Amino acid sequence: MTTPAAGDNAPEIALPDEAGGIHRLADQRGKWVVVYFYPTDDTPGCTTEACEFRDANSELTDEGGVVWGVSPQGARSKAAFRTKFGLNFPLLADEDHAVAEAYGVWVEKSSAGRTSFGVARRTFLIDPEGRIVRVWPKVRPEGHAAEVLAALRESRAAAA
């Protein structure tokens, strides 16, 4: 599966959050959407990334942005992760990894000589018309939310 690039229409998303509510990308027209894919709830790197998005969320919202975190764990895991760290944005459960596949983030990984499939840490900034504006193909959790906020501000200014 290839990763969509800047300028491409964003693949549709319709996934449940930790409470079972369905979040659809089509319903976000008119807003900037940050979709960040992360491997696993409540692990060190994923927690760092989520907490940075939590801390930047009010600024992202002020810029017209919505943040969604997506991983393959189910609603119970999402609810525990969200509560434990006071996350203030939806965590979406992609249990069959169909959305991860559509975004090209369901990849083969190897660790300790074993291979398996899982989510690559990637982020997409989607404009109010549903087009991908920016892709971060290899994300380091530390400082990433600040990079996304800067790109959102830059993209908004360019679109104005």
DSSP file (Angstrom, degrees, kcal/mol; ACC not computed):
  #  RESIDUE AA STRUCTURE BP1 BP2  ACC     N-H-->O    O-->H-N    N-H-->O    O-->H-N    TCO  KAPPA ALPHA  PHI   PSI    X-CA   Y-CA   Z-CA
    1    1 A M              0   0    0      0, 0.0     2,-0.3     0, 0.0   101,-0.1   0.000 360.0 360.0 360.0 132.9    0.0    0.0    0.0
    2    2 A T        -     0   0    0    100,-0.1   103,-0.1     1,-0.0     3,-0.0  -0.626 360.0-114.4 -91.6 152.6    1.4    3.4   -0.9
    3    3 A T        -     0   0    0     -2,-0.3   101,-0.2   101,-0.2   100,-0.1  -0.703  34.2-113.9 -83.0 129.0    1.2    6.4    1.4
    4    4 A P        -     0   0    0      0, 0.0     2,-0.2     0, 0.0    -1,-0.1  -0.309  36.2-141.7 -59.3 148.8   -1.0    9.2    0.0
    5    5 A A    >   -     0   0    0      1,-0.1     3,-2.3     4,-0.1   127,-0.3  -0.641  29.9 -71.2-111.4 167.1    0.9   12.3   -0.8
    6    6 A A  T 3  S+     0   0    0      1,-0.3   127,-0.2    -2,-0.2    -1,-0.1  -0.339 122.4  31.2 -54.9 134.7    0.4   16.1   -0.4
    7    7 A G  T 3  S+     0   0    0    125,-3.6    -1,-0.3     1,-0.4     2,-0.1   0.082  94.3 115.3  98.8 -21.5   -2.3   17.1   -3.0
    8    8 A D  S <  S-     0   0    0     -3,-2.3   124,-3.2   124,-0.1    -1,-0.4  -0.443  77.0-103.3 -76.0 152.2   -4.1   13.7   -2.9
    9    9 A N  B     -A  131   0A   0    122,-0.2   122,-0.3    -2,-0.1    -1,-0.1  -0.600  44.5-111.4 -68.8 136.3   -7.6   13.5   -1.6
   10   10 A A        -     0   0    0    120,-3.0     3,-0.1    -2,-0.3    -1,-0.1  -0.510  31.9-109.7 -71.2 134.3   -7.5   12.0    1.9
   11   11 A P        -     0   0    0      0, 0.0    -1,-0.1     0, 0.0    14,-0.0  -0.342  45.4 -94.4 -59.1 145.6   -8.9    8.5    2.1
   12   12 A E        -     0   0    0     13,-0.1     2,-0.4    -3,-0.1    90,-0.1  -0.271  37.4-157.6 -62.7 147.2  -12.2    8.4    4.1
   13   13 A I        +     0   0    0     -3,-0.1    12,-2.2     2,-0.0    13,-0.4  -0.997  22.2 162.8-125.8 131.9  -12.1    7.7    7.8
   14   14 A A  E     +B   24   0B   0     -2,-0.4    10,-0.2    10,-0.2     8,-0.1  -0.708  25.9 147.5-146.6  91.0  -15.1    6.3    9.7
   15   15 A L  E     -B   23   0B   0      8,-1.9     8,-3.1    -2,-0.2     2,-0.2  -0.921  44.6-112.3-131.2 151.1  -13.9    4.9   13.0
   16   16 A P  E     -B   22   0B   0      0, 0.0    77,-2.9     0, 0.0     6,-0.2  -0.533  25.4-142.0 -80.7 148.1  -15.2    4.6   16.5
   17   17 A D    >   -     0   0    0      4,-2.3     3,-1.5    75,-0.2    75,-0.2  -0.259  44.5 -78.5 -90.9-171.2  -13.7    6.4   19.4
   18   18 A E  T 3  S+     0   0    0     73,-0.5    61,-0.2     1,-0.3    74,-0.1   0.693 133.2  47.0 -66.1 -18.2  -13.3    5.1   22.9
   19   19 A A  T 3  S-     0   0    0      2,-0.1    -1,-0.3    59,-0.1     3,-0.1   0.400 121.5-102.7-102.6   1.3  -17.0    5.6   23.7
   20   20 A G  S <  S+     0   0    0     -3,-1.5     2,-0.2     1,-0.3    -2,-0.1   0.352  73.8 141.3  95.5  -6.4  -18.3    4.1   20.5
   21   21 A G        -     0   0    0     -5,-0.1    -4,-2.3     1,-0.1     2,-0.4  -0.490  50.8-125.7 -69.2 139.0  -19.0    7.4   18.7
   22   22 A I  E     -B   16   0B   0     -6,-0.2     2,-0.5    -2,-0.2    -1,-0.1  -0.741  18.0-158.0 -92.1 130.3  -18.1    7.3   15.0
   23   23 A H  E     -B   15   0B   0     -8,-3.1    -8,-1.9    -2,-0.4     2,-0.4  -0.935   9.7-168.6-108.7 123.2  -15.8    9.9   13.6
   24   24 A R  E >   -B   14   0B   0     -2,-0.5     3,-0.8   -10,-0.2     4,-0.3  -0.934  23.0-146.9-115.4 131.5  -16.1   10.5    9.8
   25   25 A L  G >  S+     0   0    0    -12,-2.2     3,-2.1    -2,-0.4    -1,-0.1   0.887 101.0  62.6 -61.0 -38.0  -13.6   12.6    7.9
   26   26 A A  G >  S+     0   0    0    -13,-0.4     3,-1.0     1,-0.3    -1,-0.2   0.808  96.9  58.7 -58.0 -29.9  -16.4   13.7    5.6
   27   27 A D  G <  S+     0   0    0     -3,-0.8    -1,-0.3     1,-0.2    -2,-0.2   0.559  96.0  65.3 -76.0  -7.5  -18.1   15.3    8.6
   28   28 A Q  G X   +     0   0    0     -3,-2.1     3,-2.2    -4,-0.3    -1,-0.2   0.288  66.2 139.9-100.4   9.6  -15.1   17.5    9.1
   29   29 A R  T <   +     0   0    0     -3,-1.0   100,-0.2     1,-0.3     3,-0.1  -0.261  68.4  34.0 -53.2 138.8  -15.3   19.5    5.9
   30   30 A G  T 3  S+     0   0    0     98,-2.2     2,-0.3     1,-0.3    -1,-0.3   0.323 107.8  87.0  94.0  -7.2  -14.4   23.1    6.6
   31   31 A K  S <  S-     0   0    0     -3,-2.2     2,-0.4    97,-0.3    -1,-0.3  -0.874  79.4-117.6-121.9 155.6  -11.9   22.2    9.3
   32   32 A W  E     -c   65   0C   0     32,-2.2    34,-1.9    -2,-0.3     2,-0.5  -0.788  34.6-156.9 -86.1 134.2   -8.2   21.3    9.2
   33   33 A V  E     -cD  66 126C   0     93,-2.5    93,-3.0    -2,-0.4     2,-0.6  -0.962  12.5-160.0-122.6 128.8   -7.8   17.7   10.5
   34   34 A V  E     -cD  67 125C   0     32,-3.5    34,-2.8    -2,-0.5     2,-0.6  -0.931  12.1-174.0-102.4 117.2   -4.6   16.2   11.9
   35   35 A V  E     -cD  68 124C   0     89,-2.6    89,-2.4    -2,-0.6     2,-0.5  -0.949   3.9-176.7-113.4 113.6   -4.7   12.5   11.7
   36   36 A Y  E     -cD  69 123C   0     32,-2.7    34,-2.6    -2,-0.6     2,-0.4  -0.947  12.5-152.1-115.7 130.4   -1.8   10.8   13.5
   37   37 A F  E     +cD  70 122C   0     85,-3.2    85,-0.8    -2,-0.5    34,-0.2  -0.809  17.6 178.7 -97.6 134.9   -1.2    7.1   13.4
   38   38 A Y        -     0   0    0     32,-2.4     3,-0.1    -2,-0.4    82,-0.1  -0.972  29.8-127.7-137.5 151.2    0.6    5.5   16.3
   39   39 A P  S    S+     0   0    0      0, 0.0     2,-0.4     0, 0.0    80,-0.2   0.927  79.2   3.9 -67.9 -49.2    1.4    1.9   17.0
   40   40 A T    >   -     0   0    0     31,-0.1     3,-0.7    32,-0.1     6,-0.2  -0.997  68.2-111.8-149.6 136.4    0.1    1.2   20.5
   41   41 A D  T 3  S+     0   0    0     -2,-0.4     6,-0.1     1,-0.2    37,-0.1  -0.358  95.9   8.7 -61.8 142.6   -1.8    2.8   23.4
   42   42 A D  T 3  S+     0   0    0      1,-0.2    -1,-0.2     4,-0.1     3,-0.0   0.829  89.4 130.0  56.9  42.3    0.1    3.6   26.6
   43   43 A T  S <> S-     0   0    0     -3,-0.7     4,-2.9     1,-0.1     5,-0.3  -0.849  71.2-100.9-115.7 161.2    3.6    2.9   25.4
   44   44 A P  H  > S+     0   0    0      0, 0.0     4,-2.3     0, 0.0     5,-0.2   0.895 117.7  37.4 -53.2 -54.1    6.5    5.4   26.0
   45   45 A G  H  > S+     0   0    0      1,-0.2     4,-2.3     2,-0.2     5,-0.2   0.905 119.3  48.8 -65.9 -40.4    6.7    6.9   22.5
   46   46 A C  H  > S+     0   0    0      1,-0.2     4,-2.4     2,-0.2    -1,-0.2   0.854 111.2  50.7 -68.2 -34.5    3.0    6.9   21.9
   47   47 A T  H  X S+     0   0    0     -4,-2.9     4,-2.8     2,-0.2     5,-0.2   0.918 109.3  50.6 -68.9 -43.4    2.4    8.5   25.3
   48   48 A T  H  X S+     0   0    0     -4,-2.3     4,-2.0    -5,-0.3    -2,-0.2   0.946 113.4  45.6 -57.4 -48.9    4.9   11.2   24.6
   49   49 A E  H  X S+     0   0    0     -4,-2.3     4,-2.1     1,-0.2    -2,-0.2   0.929 114.2  47.8 -61.8 -46.7    3.3   12.0   21.2
   50   50 A A  H  X S+     0   0    0     -4,-2.4     4,-2.4     1,-0.2    -1,-0.2   0.906 111.6  49.8 -62.9 -42.7   -0.3   11.9   22.6
   51   51 A C  H  X S+     0   0    0     -4,-2.8     4,-2.4     2,-0.2    -1,-0.2   0.853 108.9  52.5 -67.8 -33.6    0.6   14.1   25.6
   52   52 A E  H  X S+     0   0    0     -4,-2.0     4,-1.6    -5,-0.2    -1,-0.2   0.908 110.8  47.0 -67.4 -40.1    2.3   16.7   23.3
   53   53 A F  H  X S+     0   0    0     -4,-2.1     4,-0.9     2,-0.2    -2,-0.2   0.888 111.1  53.3 -65.9 -37.4   -0.9   16.8   21.1
   54   54 A R  H >< S+     0   0    0     -4,-2.4     3,-0.7     1,-0.2     4,-0.4   0.942 110.5  46.4 -58.4 -47.8   -2.9   17.1   24.4
   55   55 A D  H 3< S+     0   0    0     -4,-2.4     3,-0.2     1,-0.2    -1,-0.2   0.787 118.6  41.0 -69.4 -27.6   -0.8   20.1   25.4
   56   56 A A  H 3X S+     0   0    0     -4,-1.6     4,-2.5     1,-0.2     3,-0.4   0.457  87.4  99.4 -95.0  -2.7   -1.0   21.7   22.0
   57   57 A N  H <X S+     0   0    0     -4,-0.9     4,-2.8    -3,-0.7     5,-0.2   0.853  78.1  52.3 -59.9 -39.0   -4.7   21.0   21.4
   58   58 A S  H  > S+     0   0    0     -4,-0.4     4,-2.3    -3,-0.2    -1,-0.2   0.904 112.8  46.0 -65.5 -38.0   -6.1   24.4   22.4
   59   59 A E  H  > S+     0   0    0     -3,-0.4     4,-1.3     2,-0.2    -2,-0.2   0.904 112.9  49.7 -68.6 -40.2   -3.7   26.1   20.0
   60   60 A L  H  <>S+     0   0    0     -4,-2.5     5,-2.8     1,-0.2     3,-0.3   0.914 112.2  48.4 -62.5 -41.8   -4.5   23.6   17.2
   61   61 A T  H ><5S+     0   0    0     -4,-2.8     3,-2.1     1,-0.2    -2,-0.2   0.903 106.5  56.3 -64.6 -41.8   -8.2   24.2   17.9
   62   62 A D  H 3<5S+     0   0    0     -4,-2.3    -1,-0.2     1,-0.3    -2,-0.2   0.798 105.5  53.2 -59.4 -28.2   -7.7   28.0   17.8
   63   63 A E  T 3<5S-     0   0    0     -4,-1.3    -1,-0.3    -3,-0.3    -2,-0.2   0.322 128.5 -99.3 -88.4   6.9   -6.2   27.5   14.3
   64   64 A G  T < 5S+     0   0    0     -3,-2.1   -32,-2.2     1,-0.3     2,-0.2   0.650  78.5 141.3  86.7  15.5   -9.3   25.6   13.2
   65   65 A G  E   < -c   32   0C   0     -5,-2.8     2,-0.4   -34,-0.2    -1,-0.3  -0.606  38.6-160.4 -98.1 154.0   -7.7   22.2   13.6
   66   66 A V  E     -c   33   0C   0    -34,-1.9   -32,-3.5    -2,-0.2     2,-0.5  -0.987  14.2-147.4-125.7 136.3   -9.1   18.9   14.9
   67   67 A V  E     +c   34   0C   0     -2,-0.4     2,-0.4   -34,-0.2   -32,-0.2  -0.911  15.4 180.0-110.6 132.3   -6.8   16.1   16.1
   68   68 A W  E     -c   35   0C   0    -34,-2.8   -32,-2.7    -2,-0.5     2,-0.4  -0.998  12.6-156.9-127.7 129.0   -7.4   12.4   15.8
   69   69 A G  E     -ce  36  91C   0     21,-2.2    23,-3.7    -2,-0.4     2,-0.4  -0.894  15.8-166.3-100.2 135.0   -5.1    9.7   17.1
   70   70 A V  E     +ce  37  92C   0    -34,-2.6   -32,-2.4    -2,-0.4    23,-0.2  -0.982  19.3 145.7-128.8 130.4   -5.5    6.3   15.3
   71   71 A S  E     - e   0  93C   0     21,-1.9    23,-2.7    -2,-0.4   -31,-0.1  -0.953  53.6-105.9-151.7 169.0   -4.2    2.9   16.3
   72   72 A P  S    S+     0   0    0      0, 0.0    21,-0.1     0, 0.0   -32,-0.1   0.565  81.0 106.7 -80.0  -7.3   -5.4   -0.7   16.0
   73   73 A Q  S    S-     0   0    0    -34,-0.2    21,-0.2    19,-0.1    -2,-0.2  -0.334  71.1-109.5 -71.4 157.3   -6.3   -1.2   19.7
   74   74 A G     >  -     0   0    0     19,-0.1     4,-2.1    20,-0.1     3,-0.2  -0.039  34.1 -85.4 -81.9-177.0  -10.0   -1.4   20.7
   75   75 A A  H  > S+     0   0    0      1,-0.2     4,-2.9     2,-0.2     5,-0.2   0.847 122.4  55.6 -60.3 -40.7  -12.3    1.0   22.6
   76   76 A R  H  > S+     0   0    0      1,-0.2     4,-2.1     2,-0.2    -1,-0.2   0.919 110.0  45.9 -62.0 -43.6  -11.4   -0.3   26.1
   77   77 A S  H  > S+     0   0    0     -3,-0.2     4,-2.4     2,-0.2    -1,-0.2   0.909 113.4  50.2 -63.9 -42.6   -7.7    0.3   25.5
   78   78 A K  H  X S+     0   0    0     -4,-2.1     4,-2.9     1,-0.2     5,-0.2   0.918 109.5  50.8 -62.2 -44.2   -8.4    3.8   24.1
   79   79 A A  H  X S+     0   0    0     -4,-2.9     4,-2.4     1,-0.2     5,-0.2   0.917 112.0  46.7 -61.7 -44.0  -10.6    4.7   27.0
   80   80 A A  H  X S+     0   0    0     -4,-2.1     4,-2.7    -5,-0.2    -1,-0.2   0.918 114.6  47.0 -64.8 -43.3   -7.9    3.7   29.6
   81   81 A F  H  X S+     0   0    0     -4,-2.4     4,-1.7     2,-0.2     6,-0.3   0.927 113.4  48.1 -63.6 -46.4   -5.2    5.6   27.6
   82   82 A R  H  X>S+     0   0    0     -4,-2.9     5,-2.0    -5,-0.2     4,-0.6   0.915 116.1  43.5 -62.6 -44.6   -7.3    8.7   27.3
   83   83 A T  H ><5S+     0   0    0     -4,-2.4     3,-0.9    -5,-0.2    -2,-0.2   0.931 109.7  55.5 -67.9 -46.4   -8.3    8.7   31.0
   84   84 A K  H 3<5S+     0   0    0     -4,-2.7    -1,-0.2     1,-0.2    -2,-0.2   0.849 121.5  28.5 -56.5 -37.3   -4.8    7.9   32.3
   85   85 A F  H 3<5S-     0   0    0     -4,-1.7    -1,-0.2    -5,-0.2    -2,-0.2   0.302 104.8-118.2-111.8   8.8   -3.2   10.9   30.5
   86   86 A G  T <<5 -     0   0    0     -3,-0.9    -3,-0.2    -4,-0.6     2,-0.2   0.881  41.7-171.2  59.9  39.8   -6.2   13.3   30.3
   87   87 A L      < -     0   0    0     -5,-2.0    -1,-0.2    -6,-0.3     4,-0.1  -0.454  13.8-160.5 -69.9 135.6   -6.2   13.3   26.5
   88   88 A N        +     0   0    0     -2,-0.2    -1,-0.1     2,-0.1    -2,-0.0  -0.086  64.6  61.6-112.8  31.7   -8.5   16.0   25.1
   89   89 A F  S    S-     0   0    0    -23,-0.1   -21,-0.1    -7,-0.0     2,-0.1  -0.961  92.8 -80.4-148.8 160.3   -9.0   14.7   21.6
   90   90 A P        -     0   0    0      0, 0.0   -21,-2.2     0, 0.0     2,-0.5  -0.373  28.9-154.7 -70.3 140.3  -10.5   11.5   20.1
   91   91 A L  E     -e   69   0C   0    -23,-0.2   -73,-0.5    -2,-0.1     2,-0.4  -0.974  19.3-150.0-107.7 125.2   -8.6    8.3   19.9
   92   92 A L  E     -e   70   0C   0    -23,-3.7   -21,-1.9    -2,-0.5     2,-0.7  -0.814   6.1-135.2-107.7 137.5  -10.0    6.1   17.1
   93   93 A A  E     +e   71   0C   0    -77,-2.9     2,-0.5    -2,-0.4     3,-0.2  -0.795  20.4 178.1 -94.8 113.9   -9.9    2.3   17.0
   94   94 A D    >   +     0   0    0    -23,-2.7     3,-1.8    -2,-0.7     6,-0.1  -0.567  16.0 161.7-109.3  63.2   -8.9    0.9   13.7
   95   95 A E  T 3  S+     0   0    0     -2,-0.5    -1,-0.2     1,-0.3   -21,-0.1   0.800  75.4  42.2 -62.5 -32.5   -9.1   -2.7   14.8
   96   96 A D  T 3  S-     0   0    0     -3,-0.2    -1,-0.3     1,-0.0    -2,-0.1   0.400 103.8-133.0 -92.7   4.7   -9.2   -4.2   11.3
   97   97 A H    <>  +     0   0    0     -3,-1.8     4,-2.0     1,-0.1     5,-0.1   0.664  63.6 134.9  52.5  25.0   -6.5   -1.8   10.2
   98   98 A A  H  > S+     0   0    0      2,-0.2     4,-2.1     1,-0.2     5,-0.1   0.900  73.4  45.1 -66.3 -41.2   -8.5   -0.9    7.0
   99   99 A V  H  > S+     0   0    0      2,-0.2     4,-1.9     1,-0.2     6,-0.2   0.912 111.0  53.5 -69.7 -41.3   -7.9    2.8    7.5
  100  100 A A  H  4>S+     0   0    0      1,-0.2     5,-2.8     2,-0.2     6,-0.9   0.897 110.0  48.8 -58.4 -39.8   -4.2    2.2    8.3
  101  101 A E  H ><5S+     0   0    0     -4,-2.0     3,-1.4     4,-0.2    -1,-0.2   0.919 108.4  52.9 -65.5 -43.1   -4.0    0.3    5.0
  102  102 A A  H 3<5S+     0   0    0     -4,-2.1    -1,-0.2     1,-0.3    -2,-0.2   0.826 112.8  45.1 -62.3 -31.4   -5.7    3.1    3.1
  103  103 A Y  T 3<5S-     0   0    0     -4,-1.9    -1,-0.3    -5,-0.1    -2,-0.2   0.381 114.1-118.1 -93.4   3.1   -3.2    5.6    4.4
  104  104 A G  T < 5S+     0   0    0     -3,-1.4    -3,-0.2    -4,-0.2  -101,-0.2   0.748  83.1 115.3  70.6  23.8   -0.2    3.3    3.8
  105  105 A V      < +     0   0    0     -5,-2.8    15,-2.8    -6,-0.2     2,-1.0   0.470  42.5  94.7-105.5  -2.5    0.8    3.0    7.4
  106  106 A W  E     +G  119   0D   0     -6,-0.9     2,-0.3    13,-0.2    13,-0.2  -0.796  63.6 161.2 -88.2 103.6    0.1   -0.7    7.9
  107  107 A V  E     -G  118   0D   0     11,-2.8    11,-2.4    -2,-1.0     2,-0.4  -0.790  46.5 -98.5-129.1 161.5    3.6   -2.0    7.2
  108  108 A E  E     -G  117   0D   0     -2,-0.3     2,-0.3     9,-0.2     9,-0.3  -0.668  43.3-173.1 -79.2 133.3    5.8   -5.0    7.8
  109  109 A K  E     -G  116   0D   0      7,-4.0     7,-2.5    -2,-0.4     2,-0.4  -0.888  11.6-152.6-124.3 155.5    8.1   -4.5   10.8
  110  110 A S  E     +G  115   0D   0     -2,-0.3     2,-0.3     5,-0.2     5,-0.2  -0.997  17.2 166.6-132.2 140.0   11.0   -6.6   12.1
  111  111 A S  E >  S-G  114   0D   0      3,-2.7     3,-2.0    -2,-0.4    -2,-0.0  -0.964  71.0  -5.4-150.6 129.9   12.2   -6.9   15.7
  112  112 A A  T 3  S-     0   0    0     -2,-0.3     3,-0.1     1,-0.3    -1,-0.0   0.855 130.1 -54.6  53.9  38.5   14.6   -9.4   17.2
  113  113 A G  T 3  S+     0   0    0      1,-0.2     2,-0.4     0, 0.0    -1,-0.3   0.485 116.5 111.0  79.0   2.0   14.7  -11.3   13.9
  114  114 A R  E <   -G  111   0D   0     -3,-2.0    -3,-2.7     2,-0.0     2,-0.4  -0.873  54.3-148.9-110.5 143.6   10.9  -11.7   13.8
  115  115 A T  E     +G  110   0D   0     -2,-0.4     2,-0.3    -5,-0.2    -5,-0.2  -0.864  26.1 150.5-111.1 147.0    8.6  -10.0   11.3
  116  116 A S  E     -G  109   0D   0     -7,-2.5    -7,-4.0    -2,-0.4     2,-0.4  -0.942  41.6-100.8-157.0 172.6    5.1   -8.8   11.8
  117  117 A F  E     +G  108   0D   0     -2,-0.3     2,-0.3    -9,-0.3    -9,-0.2  -0.818  49.4 138.0-104.4 147.2    2.7   -6.2   10.6
  118  118 A G  E     -G  107   0D   0    -11,-2.4   -11,-2.8    -2,-0.4     2,-0.4  -0.952  51.7 -62.6-167.4-176.5    1.9   -3.0   12.5
  119  119 A V  E     -G  106   0D   0     -2,-0.3     2,-0.3   -13,-0.2   -13,-0.2  -0.670  38.1-142.5 -87.6 130.2    1.3    0.7   12.3
  120  120 A A        -     0   0    0    -15,-2.8     2,-1.0    -2,-0.4   -83,-0.1  -0.717  30.8-109.1 -83.9 140.9    4.1    3.0   11.2
  121  121 A R        +     0   0    0     -2,-0.3    18,-1.4    18,-0.1     2,-0.3  -0.616  62.1 146.2 -75.5 104.4    4.1    6.3   13.1
  122  122 A R  E     -D   37   0C   0     -2,-1.0   -85,-3.2   -85,-0.8     2,-0.4  -0.972  32.7-151.8-140.9 153.6    3.0    8.8   10.5
  123  123 A T  E     -DF  36 136C   0     13,-1.6    13,-2.8    -2,-0.3     2,-0.4  -0.965   4.1-163.0-130.5 145.8    0.9   12.0   10.5
  124  124 A F  E     -DF  35 135C   0    -89,-2.4   -89,-2.6    -2,-0.4     2,-0.6  -0.991   8.6-153.4-128.3 134.0   -1.3   13.7    7.9
  125  125 A L  E     -DF  34 134C   0      9,-2.6     8,-3.4    -2,-0.4     9,-1.4  -0.949  18.7-165.3-105.3 122.6   -2.5   17.3    7.8
  126  126 A I  E     -DF  33 132C   0    -93,-3.0   -93,-2.5    -2,-0.6     6,-0.2  -0.911  11.2-134.0-114.6 132.6   -5.8   17.5    5.8
  127  127 A D    >   -     0   0    0      4,-3.2     3,-2.2    -2,-0.4   -96,-0.2  -0.220  34.7 -93.1 -81.5 173.1   -7.2   20.7    4.6
  128  128 A P  T 3  S+     0   0    0      0, 0.0   -98,-2.2     0, 0.0   -97,-0.3   0.665 125.4  55.1 -62.8 -16.0  -10.9   21.9    4.9
  129  129 A E  T 3  S-     0   0    0   -100,-0.2  -100,-0.1     2,-0.1   -97,-0.1   0.432 122.5-102.8 -94.7   0.0  -11.7   20.4    1.4
  130  130 A G  S <  S+     0   0    0     -3,-2.2  -120,-3.0     1,-0.3     2,-0.4   0.655  77.4 133.1  90.5  16.6  -10.4   17.0    2.3
  131  131 A R  B     -A    9   0A   0   -122,-0.3    -4,-3.2    -4,-0.0     2,-0.4  -0.788  61.6-113.0-100.3 145.0   -7.0   17.1    0.6
  132  132 A I  E     +F  126   0C   0   -124,-3.2  -125,-3.6    -2,-0.4    -6,-0.3  -0.623  34.1 175.7 -74.7 126.9   -3.8   16.1    2.2
  133  133 A V  E     +     0   0C   0     -8,-3.4     2,-0.3    -2,-0.4    -7,-0.2   0.763  64.9  11.0-100.0 -35.8   -1.6   19.2    2.6
  134  134 A R  E     -F  125   0C   0     -9,-1.4    -9,-2.6  -129,-0.1     2,-0.4  -0.999  57.5-162.5-149.6 142.9    1.4   17.6    4.5
  135  135 A V  E     -F  124   0C   0     -2,-0.3   -11,-0.2   -11,-0.2  -129,-0.1  -0.995   7.4-160.1-127.7 133.8    2.6   14.2    5.4
  136  136 A W  E     -F  123   0C   0    -13,-2.8   -13,-1.6    -2,-0.4     3,-0.2  -0.917  12.9-177.6-108.0 101.2    5.2   13.3    8.0
  137  137 A P  S    S+     0   0    0      0, 0.0     2,-0.4     0, 0.0    -1,-0.1   0.774  74.1  31.5 -76.2 -25.6    6.4    9.8    6.9
  138  138 A K  S    S-     0   0    0    -18,-0.1     2,-0.4   -15,-0.1   -16,-0.2  -0.927  79.9-165.7-134.6 108.7    8.8    9.2    9.9
  139  139 A V        -     0   0    0    -18,-1.4   -18,-0.1    -2,-0.4     3,-0.1  -0.798  15.5-160.0-103.3 132.5    7.7   10.8   13.1
  140  140 A R        -     0   0    0     -2,-0.4     4,-0.3     2,-0.1    -2,-0.0  -0.954  21.5-140.3 -99.5 125.8    9.8   11.3   16.2
  141  141 A P  S >  S+     0   0    0      0, 0.0     3,-1.4     0, 0.0     4,-0.5   0.858  78.9  86.4 -57.7 -39.4    7.3   11.8   19.1
  142  142 A E  T 3  S-     0   0    0      1,-0.3    -2,-0.1     2,-0.1   -93,-0.1  -0.485 110.4  -3.3 -68.9 120.7    9.3   14.5   20.8
  143  143 A G  T 3> S+     0   0    0     -2,-0.4     4,-1.6     1,-0.0    -1,-0.3   0.411  96.2 120.1  83.7  -2.2    8.4   17.9   19.4
  144  144 A H  H <>  +     0   0    0     -3,-1.4     4,-2.4    -4,-0.3     5,-0.2   0.907  69.4  54.2 -66.5 -42.4    6.1   16.5   16.7
  145  145 A A  H  > S+     0   0    0     -4,-0.5     4,-2.5     1,-0.2    -1,-0.2   0.883 107.8  51.9 -60.2 -37.3    2.9   18.3   17.9
  146  146 A A  H  > S+     0   0    0      2,-0.2     4,-2.3     1,-0.2    -1,-0.2   0.886 108.6  50.8 -65.6 -38.6    4.8   21.7   17.6
  147  147 A E  H  X S+     0   0    0     -4,-1.6     4,-2.3     2,-0.2    -2,-0.2   0.917 111.3  48.2 -62.1 -43.5    5.9   20.8   14.1
  148  148 A V  H  X S+     0   0    0     -4,-2.4     4,-2.6     2,-0.2    -2,-0.2   0.916 110.4  51.0 -65.2 -43.2    2.3   20.0   13.2
  149  149 A L  H  X S+     0   0    0     -4,-2.5     4,-2.4     1,-0.2    -1,-0.2   0.921 110.7  49.0 -60.2 -44.5    1.1   23.3   14.7
  150  150 A A  H  X S+     0   0    0     -4,-2.3     4,-2.4     1,-0.2    -1,-0.2   0.908 112.2  48.4 -62.0 -42.1    3.6   25.3   12.8
  151  151 A A  H  X S+     0   0    0     -4,-2.3     4,-2.8     2,-0.2    -2,-0.2   0.874 109.9  52.3 -67.1 -37.1    2.7   23.5    9.5
  152  152 A L  H  X S+     0   0    0     -4,-2.6     4,-2.6     2,-0.2     5,-0.2   0.940 110.9  47.1 -62.7 -46.7   -1.0   24.1   10.2
  153  153 A R  H  X S+     0   0    0     -4,-2.4     4,-2.2     1,-0.2    -2,-0.2   0.923 114.4  47.1 -60.4 -44.7   -0.4   27.9   10.7
  154  154 A E  H  X S+     0   0    0     -4,-2.4     4,-2.2     2,-0.2    -2,-0.2   0.912 113.2  48.2 -63.6 -43.7    1.8   28.0    7.6
  155  155 A S  H  X S+     0   0    0     -4,-2.8     4,-1.8     2,-0.2    -2,-0.2   0.888 111.1  50.3 -67.1 -39.5   -0.9   26.1    5.5
  156  156 A R  H  X S+     0   0    0     -4,-2.6     4,-1.1    -5,-0.2    -1,-0.2   0.925 111.0  49.1 -62.8 -44.1   -3.7   28.3    6.8
  157  157 A A  H  < S+     0   0    0     -4,-2.2     3,-0.4     1,-0.2    -2,-0.2   0.902 111.3  49.3 -63.3 -40.9   -1.7   31.4    5.9
  158  158 A A  H  < S+     0   0    0     -4,-2.2    -1,-0.2     1,-0.2    -2,-0.2   0.828 111.6  49.7 -67.5 -31.0   -1.0   30.1    2.4
  159  159 A A  H  <        0   0    0     -4,-1.8    -1,-0.2     1,-0.2    -2,-0.2   0.666 360.0 360.0 -81.0 -17.2   -4.6   29.2    1.8
  160  160 A A     <        0   0    0     -4,-1.1    -1,-0.2    -3,-0.4    -2,-0.1   0.489 360.0 360.0 -74.5 360.0   -5.9   32.7    2.9
